[in-house]
Amino acid sequence: MTDITYRMEGDYQIPNLIMDGETDGSPGEMIGKYGLLREGS
């Protein structure tokens, strides 16, 4: 089982989660079908 670490955001503890396949953490690396459709409009 993997230990989950947390960061404090105000009074809340937010888990530090990384999705499978996420390499460098840059958003928009893969935006998908509907993201591409919106980007074109």
mmCIF file as Biopython writes it, N, C-alpha, C and O atoms, coordinates in Angstrom:
data_model
#
loop_
_atom_site.group_PDB
_atom_site.id
_atom_site.type_symbol
_atom_site.label_atom_id
_atom_site.label_alt_id
_atom_site.label_comp_id
_atom_site.label_asym_id
_atom_site.label_entity_id
_atom_site.label_seq_id
_atom_site.pdbx_PDB_ins_code
_atom_site.Cartn_x
_atom_site.Cartn_y
_atom_site.Cartn_z
_atom_site.occupancy
_atom_site.B_iso_or_equiv
_atom_site.auth_seq_id
_atom_site.auth_asym_id
_atom_site.pdbx_PDB_model_num
ATOM 1   N N  . MET A ? 1  ? 0.853   -1.180 0.000   1.0 0.0 1  A 1 
ATOM 2   C CA . MET A ? 1  ? 0.000   0.000  0.000   1.0 0.0 1  A 1 
ATOM 3   C C  . MET A ? 1  ? 0.896   1.239  0.000   1.0 0.0 1  A 1 
ATOM 4   O O  . MET A ? 1  ? 1.921   1.274  0.680   1.0 0.0 1  A 1 
ATOM 5   N N  . THR A ? 2  ? 0.501   2.242  -0.762  1.0 0.0 2  A 1 
ATOM 6   C CA . THR A ? 2  ? 1.269   3.470  -0.882  1.0 0.0 2  A 1 
ATOM 7   C C  . THR A ? 2  ? 0.838   4.472  0.184   1.0 0.0 2  A 1 
ATOM 8   O O  . THR A ? 2  ? -0.353  4.676  0.422   1.0 0.0 2  A 1 
ATOM 9   N N  . ASP A ? 3  ? 1.820   5.086  0.814   1.0 0.0 3  A 1 
ATOM 10  C CA . ASP A ? 3  ? 1.515   6.136  1.785   1.0 0.0 3  A 1 
ATOM 11  C C  . ASP A ? 3  ? 1.171   7.413  1.038   1.0 0.0 3  A 1 
ATOM 12  O O  . ASP A ? 3  ? 1.833   7.764  0.061   1.0 0.0 3  A 1 
ATOM 13  N N  . ILE A ? 4  ? 0.140   8.106  1.495   1.0 0.0 4  A 1 
ATOM 14  C CA . ILE A ? 4  ? -0.283  9.357  0.881   1.0 0.0 4  A 1 
ATOM 15  C C  . ILE A ? 4  ? 0.211   10.508 1.733   1.0 0.0 4  A 1 
ATOM 16  O O  . ILE A ? 4  ? 0.007   10.528 2.947   1.0 0.0 4  A 1 
ATOM 17  N N  . THR A ? 5  ? 0.867   11.473 1.088   1.0 0.0 5  A 1 
ATOM 18  C CA . THR A ? 5  ? 1.311   12.668 1.801   1.0 0.0 5  A 1 
ATOM 19  C C  . THR A ? 5  ? 0.307   13.789 1.558   1.0 0.0 5  A 1 
ATOM 20  O O  . THR A ? 5  ? -0.425  13.777 0.569   1.0 0.0 5  A 1 
ATOM 21  N N  . TYR A ? 6  ? 0.284   14.741 2.458   1.0 0.0 6  A 1 
ATOM 22  C CA . TYR A ? 6  ? -0.679  15.839 2.402   1.0 0.0 6  A 1 
ATOM 23  C C  . TYR A ? 6  ? 0.029   17.176 2.479   1.0 0.0 6  A 1 
ATOM 24  O O  . TYR A ? 6  ? 1.133   17.273 3.014   1.0 0.0 6  A 1 
ATOM 25  N N  . ARG A ? 7  ? -0.614  18.217 1.938   1.0 0.0 7  A 1 
ATOM 26  C CA . ARG A ? 7  ? -0.133  19.588 2.078   1.0 0.0 7  A 1 
ATOM 27  C C  . ARG A ? 7  ? -1.269  20.412 2.692   1.0 0.0 7  A 1 
ATOM 28  O O  . ARG A ? 7  ? -2.447  20.105 2.509   1.0 0.0 7  A 1 
ATOM 29  N N  . MET A ? 8  ? -0.894  21.451 3.415   1.0 0.0 8  A 1 
ATOM 30  C CA . MET A ? 8  ? -1.892  22.300 4.055   1.0 0.0 8  A 1 
ATOM 31  C C  . MET A ? 8  ? -2.300  23.435 3.118   1.0 0.0 8  A 1 
ATOM 32  O O  . MET A ? 8  ? -1.444  24.130 2.572   1.0 0.0 8  A 1 
ATOM 33  N N  . GLU A ? 9  ? -3.589  23.621 2.935   1.0 0.0 9  A 1 
ATOM 34  C CA . GLU A ? 9  ? -4.159  24.742 2.182   1.0 0.0 9  A 1 
ATOM 35  C C  . GLU A ? 9  ? -5.135  25.412 3.134   1.0 0.0 9  A 1 
ATOM 36  O O  . GLU A ? 9  ? -6.289  24.996 3.242   1.0 0.0 9  A 1 
ATOM 37  N N  . GLY A ? 10 ? -4.679  26.440 3.817   1.0 0.0 10 A 1 
ATOM 38  C CA . GLY A ? 10 ? -5.521  27.081 4.830   1.0 0.0 10 A 1 
ATOM 39  C C  . GLY A ? 10 ? -5.719  26.122 5.992   1.0 0.0 10 A 1 
ATOM 40  O O  . GLY A ? 10 ? -4.749  25.695 6.618   1.0 0.0 10 A 1 
ATOM 41  N N  . ASP A ? 11 ? -6.973  25.779 6.286   1.0 0.0 11 A 1 
ATOM 42  C CA . ASP A ? 11 ? -7.288  24.850 7.369   1.0 0.0 11 A 1 
ATOM 43  C C  . ASP A ? 11 ? -7.491  23.424 6.874   1.0 0.0 11 A 1 
ATOM 44  O O  . ASP A ? 11 ? -7.880  22.556 7.655   1.0 0.0 11 A 1 
ATOM 45  N N  . TYR A ? 12 ? -7.236  23.165 5.598   1.0 0.0 12 A 1 
ATOM 46  C CA . TYR A ? 12 ? -7.523  21.863 4.999   1.0 0.0 12 A 1 
ATOM 47  C C  . TYR A ? 12 ? -6.242  21.129 4.631   1.0 0.0 12 A 1 
ATOM 48  O O  . TYR A ? 12 ? -5.241  21.744 4.262   1.0 0.0 12 A 1 
ATOM 49  N N  . GLN A ? 13 ? -6.287  19.811 4.738   1.0 0.0 13 A 1 
ATOM 50  C CA . GLN A ? 13 ? -5.194  18.977 4.268   1.0 0.0 13 A 1 
ATOM 51  C C  . GLN A ? 13 ? -5.592  18.403 2.915   1.0 0.0 13 A 1 
ATOM 52  O O  . GLN A ? 13 ? -6.595  17.699 2.807   1.0 0.0 13 A 1 
ATOM 53  N N  . ILE A ? 14 ? -4.801  18.705 1.876   1.0 0.0 14 A 1 
ATOM 54  C CA . ILE A ? 14 ? -5.067  18.264 0.514   1.0 0.0 14 A 1 
ATOM 55  C C  . ILE A ? 14 ? -4.070  17.154 0.179   1.0 0.0 14 A 1 
ATOM 56  O O  . ILE A ? 14 ? -2.865  17.343 0.344   1.0 0.0 14 A 1 
ATOM 57  N N  . PRO A ? 15 ? -4.557  15.985 -0.295  1.0 0.0 15 A 1 
ATOM 58  C CA . PRO A ? 15 ? -3.620  14.907 -0.628  1.0 0.0 15 A 1 
ATOM 59  C C  . PRO A ? 15 ? -2.801  15.248 -1.866  1.0 0.0 15 A 1 
ATOM 60  O O  . PRO A ? 15 ? -3.316  15.836 -2.817  1.0 0.0 15 A 1 
ATOM 61  N N  . ASN A ? 16 ? -1.531  14.880 -1.850  1.0 0.0 16 A 1 
ATOM 62  C CA . ASN A ? 16 ? -0.642  15.057 -2.993  1.0 0.0 16 A 1 
ATOM 63  C C  . ASN A ? 16 ? -0.791  13.820 -3.876  1.0 0.0 16 A 1 
ATOM 64  O O  . ASN A ? 16 ? -0.140  12.802 -3.645  1.0 0.0 16 A 1 
ATOM 65  N N  . LEU A ? 17 ? -1.647  13.916 -4.882  1.0 0.0 17 A 1 
ATOM 66  C CA . LEU A ? 17 ? -1.933  12.776 -5.744  1.0 0.0 17 A 1 
ATOM 67  C C  . LEU A ? 17 ? -1.351  12.997 -7.126  1.0 0.0 17 A 1 
ATOM 68  O O  . LEU A ? 17 ? -1.355  14.118 -7.633  1.0 0.0 17 A 1 
ATOM 69  N N  . ILE A ? 18 ? -0.851  11.931 -7.740  1.0 0.0 18 A 1 
ATOM 70  C CA . ILE A ? 18 ? -0.355  11.964 -9.107  1.0 0.0 18 A 1 
ATOM 71  C C  . ILE A ? 18 ? -1.079  10.873 -9.873  1.0 0.0 18 A 1 
ATOM 72  O O  . ILE A ? 18 ? -1.093  9.714  -9.458  1.0 0.0 18 A 1 
ATOM 73  N N  . MET A ? 19 ? -1.682  11.252 -10.996 1.0 0.0 19 A 1 
ATOM 74  C CA . MET A ? 19 ? -2.414  10.282 -11.810 1.0 0.0 19 A 1 
ATOM 75  C C  . MET A ? 19 ? -1.438  9.388  -12.560 1.0 0.0 19 A 1 
ATOM 76  O O  . MET A ? 19 ? -0.312  9.793  -12.847 1.0 0.0 19 A 1 
ATOM 77  N N  . ASP A ? 20 ? -1.873  8.165  -12.877 1.0 0.0 20 A 1 
ATOM 78  C CA . ASP A ? 20 ? -1.056  7.257  -13.664 1.0 0.0 20 A 1 
ATOM 79  C C  . ASP A ? 20 ? -0.726  7.873  -15.010 1.0 0.0 20 A 1 
ATOM 80  O O  . ASP A ? 20 ? -1.597  8.451  -15.661 1.0 0.0 20 A 1 
ATOM 81  N N  . GLY A ? 21 ? 0.515   7.756  -15.428 1.0 0.0 21 A 1 
ATOM 82  C CA . GLY A ? 21 ? 0.930   8.284  -16.715 1.0 0.0 21 A 1 
ATOM 83  C C  . GLY A ? 21 ? 1.346   9.742  -16.682 1.0 0.0 21 A 1 
ATOM 84  O O  . GLY A ? 21 ? 1.840   10.257 -17.684 1.0 0.0 21 A 1 
ATOM 85  N N  . GLU A ? 22 ? 1.164   10.411 -15.577 1.0 0.0 22 A 1 
ATOM 86  C CA . GLU A ? 22 ? 1.565   11.816 -15.468 1.0 0.0 22 A 1 
ATOM 87  C C  . GLU A ? 22 ? 3.063   11.844 -15.211 1.0 0.0 22 A 1 
ATOM 88  O O  . GLU A ? 22 ? 3.539   11.267 -14.233 1.0 0.0 22 A 1 
ATOM 89  N N  . THR A ? 23 ? 3.805   12.511 -16.082 1.0 0.0 23 A 1 
ATOM 90  C CA . THR A ? 23 ? 5.261   12.465 -15.975 1.0 0.0 23 A 1 
ATOM 91  C C  . THR A ? 23 ? 5.831   13.706 -15.319 1.0 0.0 23 A 1 
ATOM 92  O O  . THR A ? 23 ? 6.437   13.606 -14.252 1.0 0.0 23 A 1 
ATOM 93  N N  . ASP A ? 24 ? 5.660   14.859 -15.914 1.0 0.0 24 A 1 
ATOM 94  C CA . ASP A ? 24 ? 6.288   16.062 -15.384 1.0 0.0 24 A 1 
ATOM 95  C C  . ASP A ? 24 ? 5.307   16.999 -14.692 1.0 0.0 24 A 1 
ATOM 96  O O  . ASP A ? 24 ? 5.706   18.051 -14.192 1.0 0.0 24 A 1 
ATOM 97  N N  . GLY A ? 25 ? 4.030   16.631 -14.656 1.0 0.0 25 A 1 
ATOM 98  C CA . GLY A ? 25 ? 3.052   17.451 -13.968 1.0 0.0 25 A 1 
ATOM 99  C C  . GLY A ? 25 ? 2.576   18.658 -14.735 1.0 0.0 25 A 1 
ATOM 100 O O  . GLY A ? 25 ? 1.846   19.483 -14.187 1.0 0.0 25 A 1 
ATOM 101 N N  . SER A ? 26 ? 2.973   18.786 -16.003 1.0 0.0 26 A 1 
ATOM 102 C CA . SER A ? 26 ? 2.534   19.952 -16.769 1.0 0.0 26 A 1 
ATOM 103 C C  . SER A ? 26 ? 1.108   19.743 -17.264 1.0 0.0 26 A 1 
ATOM 104 O O  . SER A ? 26 ? 0.837   18.770 -17.968 1.0 0.0 26 A 1 
ATOM 105 N N  . PRO A ? 27 ? 0.192   20.644 -16.907 1.0 0.0 27 A 1 
ATOM 106 C CA . PRO A ? 27 ? -1.179  20.507 -17.380 1.0 0.0 27 A 1 
ATOM 107 C C  . PRO A ? 27 ? -1.243  20.751 -18.880 1.0 0.0 27 A 1 
ATOM 108 O O  . PRO A ? 27 ? -0.447  21.517 -19.423 1.0 0.0 27 A 1 
ATOM 109 N N  . GLY A ? 28 ? -2.163  20.118 -19.532 1.0 0.0 28 A 1 
ATOM 110 C CA . GLY A ? 28 ? -2.328  20.314 -20.957 1.0 0.0 28 A 1 
ATOM 111 C C  . GLY A ? 28 ? -1.442  19.414 -21.787 1.0 0.0 28 A 1 
ATOM 112 O O  . GLY A ? 28 ? -1.394  19.553 -23.009 1.0 0.0 28 A 1 
ATOM 113 N N  . GLU A ? 29 ? -0.741  18.495 -21.151 1.0 0.0 29 A 1 
ATOM 114 C CA . GLU A ? 29 ? 0.110   17.574 -21.891 1.0 0.0 29 A 1 
ATOM 115 C C  . GLU A ? 29 ? -0.747  16.750 -22.845 1.0 0.0 29 A 1 
ATOM 116 O O  . GLU A ? 29 ? -0.358  16.509 -23.988 1.0 0.0 29 A 1 
ATOM 117 N N  . MET A ? 30 ? -1.918  16.319 -22.370 1.0 0.0 30 A 1 
ATOM 118 C CA . MET A ? 30 ? -2.879  15.626 -23.219 1.0 0.0 30 A 1 
ATOM 119 C C  . MET A ? 30 ? -4.252  16.176 -22.870 1.0 0.0 30 A 1 
ATOM 120 O O  . MET A ? 30 ? -4.751  15.929 -21.772 1.0 0.0 30 A 1 
ATOM 121 N N  . ILE A ? 31 ? -4.868  16.909 -23.772 1.0 0.0 31 A 1 
ATOM 122 C CA . ILE A ? 31 ? -6.123  17.568 -23.432 1.0 0.0 31 A 1 
ATOM 123 C C  . ILE A ? 31 ? -7.344  16.787 -23.904 1.0 0.0 31 A 1 
ATOM 124 O O  . ILE A ? 31 ? -8.459  17.096 -23.482 1.0 0.0 31 A 1 
ATOM 125 N N  . GLY A ? 32 ? -7.175  15.802 -24.751 1.0 0.0 32 A 1 
ATOM 126 C CA . GLY A ? 32 ? -8.267  14.947 -25.153 1.0 0.0 32 A 1 
ATOM 127 C C  . GLY A ? 32 ? -9.127  15.517 -26.266 1.0 0.0 32 A 1 
ATOM 128 O O  . GLY A ? 32 ? -8.899  16.620 -26.761 1.0 0.0 32 A 1 
ATOM 129 N N  . LYS A ? 33 ? -10.118 14.729 -26.639 1.0 0.0 33 A 1 
ATOM 130 C CA . LYS A ? 33 ? -10.991 15.048 -27.769 1.0 0.0 33 A 1 
ATOM 131 C C  . LYS A ? 33 ? -11.762 16.353 -27.560 1.0 0.0 33 A 1 
ATOM 132 O O  . LYS A ? 33 ? -11.751 17.227 -28.428 1.0 0.0 33 A 1 
ATOM 133 N N  . TYR A ? 34 ? -12.422 16.484 -26.428 1.0 0.0 34 A 1 
ATOM 134 C CA . TYR A ? 34 ? -13.265 17.656 -26.201 1.0 0.0 34 A 1 
ATOM 135 C C  . TYR A ? 34 ? -12.440 18.910 -25.928 1.0 0.0 34 A 1 
ATOM 136 O O  . TYR A ? 34 ? -12.881 20.019 -26.228 1.0 0.0 34 A 1 
ATOM 137 N N  . GLY A ? 35 ? -11.252 18.744 -25.365 1.0 0.0 35 A 1 
ATOM 138 C CA . GLY A ? 35 ? -10.355 19.876 -25.202 1.0 0.0 35 A 1 
ATOM 139 C C  . GLY A ? 35 ? -9.888  20.398 -26.551 1.0 0.0 35 A 1 
ATOM 140 O O  . GLY A ? 35 ? -9.782  21.608 -26.750 1.0 0.0 35 A 1 
ATOM 141 N N  . LEU A ? 36 ? -9.606  19.484 -27.482 1.0 0.0 36 A 1 
ATOM 142 C CA . LEU A ? 36 ? -9.201  19.892 -28.828 1.0 0.0 36 A 1 
ATOM 143 C C  . LEU A ? 36 ? -10.340 20.605 -29.545 1.0 0.0 36 A 1 
ATOM 144 O O  . LEU A ? 36 ? -10.109 21.590 -30.246 1.0 0.0 36 A 1 
ATOM 145 N N  . LEU A ? 37 ? -11.569 20.115 -29.377 1.0 0.0 37 A 1 
ATOM 146 C CA . LEU A ? 37 ? -12.709 20.756 -30.009 1.0 0.0 37 A 1 
ATOM 147 C C  . LEU A ? 37 ? -12.901 22.170 -29.474 1.0 0.0 37 A 1 
ATOM 148 O O  . LEU A ? 37 ? -13.170 23.090 -30.246 1.0 0.0 37 A 1 
ATOM 149 N N  . ARG A ? 38 ? -12.768 22.353 -28.178 1.0 0.0 38 A 1 
ATOM 150 C CA . ARG A ? 38 ? -12.923 23.674 -27.576 1.0 0.0 38 A 1 
ATOM 151 C C  . ARG A ? 38 ? -11.776 24.601 -27.974 1.0 0.0 38 A 1 
ATOM 152 O O  . ARG A ? 38 ? -11.987 25.795 -28.184 1.0 0.0 38 A 1 
ATOM 153 N N  . GLU A ? 39 ? -10.577 24.062 -28.078 1.0 0.0 39 A 1 
ATOM 154 C CA . GLU A ? 39 ? -9.417  24.865 -28.437 1.0 0.0 39 A 1 
ATOM 155 C C  . GLU A ? 39 ? -9.565  25.444 -29.823 1.0 0.0 39 A 1 
ATOM 156 O O  . GLU A ? 39 ? -9.071  26.541 -30.085 1.0 0.0 39 A 1 
ATOM 157 N N  . GLY A ? 40 ? -10.239 24.731 -30.731 1.0 0.0 40 A 1 
ATOM 158 C CA . GLY A ? 40 ? -10.409 25.182 -32.102 1.0 0.0 40 A 1 
ATOM 159 C C  . GLY A ? 40 ? -11.467 26.254 -32.264 1.0 0.0 40 A 1 
ATOM 160 O O  . GLY A ? 40 ? -11.504 26.930 -33.292 1.0 0.0 40 A 1 
ATOM 161 N N  . SER A ? 41 ? -12.336 26.425 -31.262 1.0 0.0 41 A 1 
ATOM 162 C CA . SER A ? 41 ? -13.419 27.411 -31.425 1.0 0.0 41 A 1 
ATOM 163 C C  . SER A ? 41 ? -13.086 28.768 -30.892 1.0 0.0 41 A 1 
ATOM 164 O O  . SER A ? 41 ? -13.909 29.680 -30.968 1.0 0.0 41 A 1 
#
